[in-house]
Amino acid sequence: MDDNSANPSIVCIITARGGSKSIPRKNVLPLGGKPVIAWSIEAALQSPSVSRVIVSTDNEEIAEVSRDWGAEVPFMRPAELAGDDTPHLAVMFHAIRWLESDQGTLPEFILLLQPTSPLRTSEDIEAAVRIAVEQNADSVLGVTELASHPYQARRTADDGTLTEFIANSPAPGTSKTRRQEFPTAYRINGSIYLTRTEVLRDQHTFEPPRTFPYVLPSHRSWELDEPWELYVANLIMENRDGSSYH
């Protein structure tokens, strides 16, 4: 980064379409006393490194709720970018083009927050920004340790027998299957995508070569895809001030 790397310019884009089928009206349903999307808006607004918080949505109800909680909704996302199979990259490119035409310039980084990861905090965002600065990163992604290690995964072969998912992984019941001896494995949890804007635009990926992880604990890595996950998230919210949640 250049001499201003201690304070990179960052614009947050929160993506929230209105057509969720698994949980209808998911982004505006109550969670811990607030709409689901409000948790992501507040986390971004409370992050000193974030200069602007914009919600990209195709839905008027989501837009109204987002404005009520302090986010900008300066454009509505076109319907062709709000389908079940619309990739996040296409949505981000639409927002980047708007930013360029609106501001005449682009921020150094784009921060994508998905409202379906409402338990990430402003402290998590700031920690990801510090990694980006300290490592001169092109991208920082929120990850969490896998609960079940890939070495333990199995699949069925063509003849129906059980076989390794990863070739030559340790066999069950042997001395090499102690989890403590496995290399740590992570999954991208959808909570934070902090990517250099030019890199995102030019390389069309959130995971370019200089991508670094920011590791979140499992209870802040919760994603809302099914009704039961919203139920569990409410339970976590009810207890998040307790000693077991930090």
C-alpha positions as CSV (number, residue, x, y, z in Angstrom):
1,M,0.0,0.0,0.0
2,D,1.0,3.6,-0.4
3,D,1.7,6.1,2.4
4,N,-2.0,6.3,3.2
5,S,-2.2,2.6,3.8
6,A,-2.9,3.1,7.5
7,N,-6.3,4.5,6.5
8,P,-7.4,2.9,3.3
9,S,-10.7,4.1,1.9
10,I,-13.4,1.5,2.4
11,V,-17.0,1.5,1.2
12,C,-19.3,-1.3,2.5
13,I,-21.9,-2.9,0.2
14,I,-24.6,-5.0,2.0
15,T,-26.4,-7.2,-0.5
16,A,-30.0,-8.0,0.3
17,R,-32.4,-9.3,-2.4
18,G,-36.1,-9.7,-1.6
19,G,-36.8,-13.1,-3.1
20,S,-35.7,-15.5,-0.4
21,K,-37.6,-18.8,-0.7
22,S,-36.2,-20.7,2.3
23,I,-37.1,-17.9,4.7
24,P,-39.5,-15.5,3.2
25,R,-38.7,-11.8,4.0
26,K,-35.5,-13.1,5.7
27,N,-33.6,-9.8,5.7
28,V,-36.3,-7.9,7.6
29,L,-37.5,-10.5,10.0
30,P,-36.8,-9.9,13.7
31,L,-33.6,-11.1,15.2
32,G,-32.6,-10.2,18.8
33,G,-35.1,-7.3,18.7
34,K,-33.9,-5.8,15.3
35,P,-34.4,-6.7,11.7
36,V,-31.9,-9.2,10.4
37,I,-30.3,-6.7,8.1
38,A,-29.9,-4.1,10.9
39,W,-27.1,-6.1,12.5
40,S,-24.9,-5.8,9.4
41,I,-25.8,-2.2,8.9
42,E,-24.9,-1.3,12.5
43,A,-21.7,-3.3,12.4
44,A,-20.5,-1.4,9.4
45,L,-21.7,2.0,10.7
46,Q,-19.8,1.4,14.0
47,S,-16.6,0.6,12.1
48,P,-14.3,3.7,12.0
49,S,-12.6,2.4,8.9
50,V,-15.8,2.3,6.8
51,S,-16.7,5.6,5.1
52,R,-20.0,4.7,3.5
53,V,-22.6,1.9,4.0
54,I,-24.7,1.1,1.0
55,V,-27.4,-1.5,0.7
56,S,-27.9,-3.1,-2.7
57,T,-31.4,-4.4,-3.0
58,D,-34.3,-4.9,-5.4
59,N,-36.9,-4.8,-2.7
60,E,-38.7,-1.6,-1.4
61,E,-39.4,-3.0,2.1
62,I,-35.7,-3.9,2.5
63,A,-34.8,-0.4,1.2
64,E,-37.1,1.3,3.7
65,V,-35.8,-0.8,6.7
66,S,-32.2,-0.2,5.6
67,R,-32.7,3.6,5.5
68,D,-34.4,3.5,8.9
69,W,-31.3,1.9,10.3
70,G,-28.9,4.4,8.8
71,A,-27.7,2.9,5.5
72,E,-27.8,4.5,2.1
73,V,-30.0,3.0,-0.6
74,P,-29.0,5.3,-3.4
75,F,-30.0,2.9,-6.2
76,M,-32.3,-0.1,-6.7
77,R,-30.8,-3.3,-8.0
78,P,-32.2,-4.4,-11.3
79,A,-34.4,-7.5,-11.4
80,E,-31.9,-9.4,-13.6
81,L,-29.4,-9.1,-10.7
82,A,-31.8,-10.4,-8.0
83,G,-32.3,-14.0,-9.0
84,D,-31.6,-17.1,-7.0
85,D,-28.6,-17.9,-9.2
86,T,-27.2,-14.3,-9.5
87,P,-23.5,-14.4,-8.5
88,H,-22.3,-11.9,-5.9
89,L,-19.6,-10.7,-8.3
90,A,-22.3,-9.4,-10.7
91,V,-24.0,-7.6,-7.9
92,M,-20.7,-6.0,-6.8
93,F,-19.7,-5.0,-10.3
94,H,-23.1,-3.2,-10.5
95,A,-22.4,-1.3,-7.3
96,I,-18.8,-0.5,-8.4
97,R,-20.0,1.0,-11.6
98,W,-22.5,3.1,-9.7
99,L,-19.8,4.3,-7.2
100,E,-17.6,5.2,-10.1
101,S,-20.3,7.2,-11.8
102,D,-21.5,8.8,-8.5
103,Q,-18.2,9.7,-7.0
104,G,-15.9,9.9,-10.0
105,T,-13.5,7.7,-8.1
106,L,-13.4,4.4,-6.4
107,P,-12.5,3.4,-2.8
108,E,-9.3,1.4,-2.2
109,F,-11.3,-1.5,-0.8
110,I,-14.9,-2.8,-1.1
111,L,-16.3,-4.5,1.9
112,L,-19.1,-7.0,1.1
113,L,-21.3,-7.9,4.1
114,Q,-24.1,-10.4,3.7
115,P,-27.0,-9.8,6.1
116,T,-27.3,-13.6,6.4
117,S,-24.2,-13.4,8.6
118,P,-25.6,-11.1,11.3
119,L,-23.3,-12.2,14.2
120,R,-20.1,-10.6,12.9
121,T,-19.3,-7.4,14.8
122,S,-17.6,-4.0,14.1
123,E,-14.6,-5.4,15.9
124,D,-14.4,-8.2,13.4
125,I,-14.5,-5.8,10.6
126,E,-11.8,-3.6,12.1
127,A,-9.6,-6.7,12.7
128,A,-10.0,-7.7,9.0
129,V,-9.0,-4.1,8.0
130,R,-5.8,-4.4,10.2
131,I,-4.9,-7.6,8.5
132,A,-5.3,-6.0,5.1
133,V,-3.1,-3.1,6.1
134,E,-0.4,-5.1,7.9
135,Q,-0.2,-7.8,5.2
136,N,-0.6,-5.5,2.2
137,A,-3.4,-7.9,1.3
138,D,-5.5,-7.9,-1.8
139,S,-8.3,-9.6,0.0
140,V,-9.3,-10.6,3.6
141,L,-12.0,-13.2,4.0
142,G,-13.9,-14.3,7.1
143,V,-13.3,-17.9,7.9
144,T,-14.0,-20.4,10.7
145,E,-12.5,-23.7,11.6
146,L,-14.3,-26.7,10.1
147,A,-16.2,-28.7,12.7
148,S,-15.6,-31.9,10.7
149,H,-12.2,-32.2,9.1
150,P,-12.0,-33.0,5.4
151,Y,-9.8,-36.0,6.2
152,Q,-12.9,-37.5,7.9
153,A,-15.2,-37.0,4.9
154,R,-16.2,-40.1,2.8
155,R,-18.0,-40.7,-0.4
156,T,-19.5,-43.6,-2.2
157,A,-17.6,-45.2,-5.1
158,D,-19.2,-46.3,-8.4
159,D,-19.8,-49.7,-6.9
160,G,-21.6,-48.2,-3.9
161,T,-18.8,-48.9,-1.4
162,L,-17.6,-46.3,1.0
163,T,-14.3,-44.7,0.1
164,E,-12.1,-41.7,0.9
165,F,-13.2,-38.3,-0.2
166,I,-9.6,-37.1,-0.1
167,A,-7.1,-39.7,-1.5
168,N,-4.8,-41.2,1.1
169,S,-6.5,-39.6,4.1
170,P,-6.0,-41.4,7.4
171,A,-8.3,-44.5,7.8
172,P,-10.8,-44.6,10.7
173,G,-9.6,-46.3,13.9
174,T,-5.9,-45.9,13.2
175,S,-3.3,-43.9,15.2
176,K,-3.3,-41.2,12.5
177,T,-6.9,-40.2,13.0
178,R,-6.5,-38.1,16.1
179,R,-8.0,-34.7,15.1
180,Q,-5.3,-32.8,17.0
181,E,-2.7,-34.1,14.5
182,F,-4.6,-32.9,11.4
183,P,-3.7,-29.5,9.8
184,T,-6.3,-26.9,10.7
185,A,-8.9,-26.6,8.0
186,Y,-11.2,-23.6,7.5
187,R,-14.3,-22.7,5.5
188,I,-15.2,-19.3,4.1
189,N,-18.1,-18.4,6.3
190,G,-19.7,-15.5,4.3
191,S,-19.3,-12.9,7.1
192,I,-16.6,-10.6,5.6
193,Y,-15.3,-10.1,2.1
194,L,-12.8,-7.2,2.2
195,T,-11.2,-6.9,-1.3
196,R,-9.1,-4.3,-3.1
197,T,-11.5,-2.7,-5.6
198,E,-9.2,-2.8,-8.6
199,V,-8.3,-6.4,-7.9
200,L,-12.0,-7.4,-7.6
201,R,-12.8,-5.5,-10.9
202,D,-9.8,-6.8,-12.8
203,Q,-9.5,-10.4,-11.6
204,H,-13.2,-11.1,-11.0
205,T,-12.6,-12.9,-7.7
206,F,-12.9,-12.4,-4.0
207,E,-9.9,-14.7,-3.5
208,P,-6.9,-13.5,-5.5
209,P,-3.4,-14.8,-4.7
210,R,-2.8,-12.3,-1.8
211,T,-5.8,-13.4,0.2
212,F,-5.5,-13.6,4.0
213,P,-8.0,-15.1,6.5
214,Y,-9.6,-13.5,9.4
215,V,-10.7,-16.3,11.8
216,L,-14.0,-15.9,13.6
217,P,-15.3,-18.2,16.3
218,S,-18.0,-20.6,15.3
219,H,-20.8,-18.7,17.2
220,R,-20.1,-15.5,15.2
221,S,-19.9,-17.5,11.9
222,W,-23.6,-18.4,11.9
223,E,-25.3,-18.1,8.6
224,L,-29.1,-17.8,8.0
225,D,-30.2,-20.1,5.2
226,E,-32.9,-22.2,6.8
227,P,-35.7,-21.4,9.4
228,W,-34.0,-23.4,12.1
229,E,-30.8,-21.4,11.7
230,L,-32.8,-18.2,12.4
231,Y,-34.2,-19.8,15.5
232,V,-30.7,-20.7,16.8
233,A,-29.4,-17.2,15.9
234,N,-32.1,-15.8,18.1
235,L,-31.0,-18.0,21.0
236,I,-27.4,-16.9,20.5
237,M,-28.5,-13.3,20.5
238,E,-30.4,-13.8,23.7
239,N,-27.2,-15.0,25.4
240,R,-24.5,-13.1,23.6
241,D,-23.8,-10.9,26.6
242,G,-23.2,-14.0,28.7
243,S,-19.7,-15.2,29.7
244,S,-19.7,-17.9,27.0
245,Y,-20.0,-15.6,24.0
246,H,-17.3,-13.1,23.2
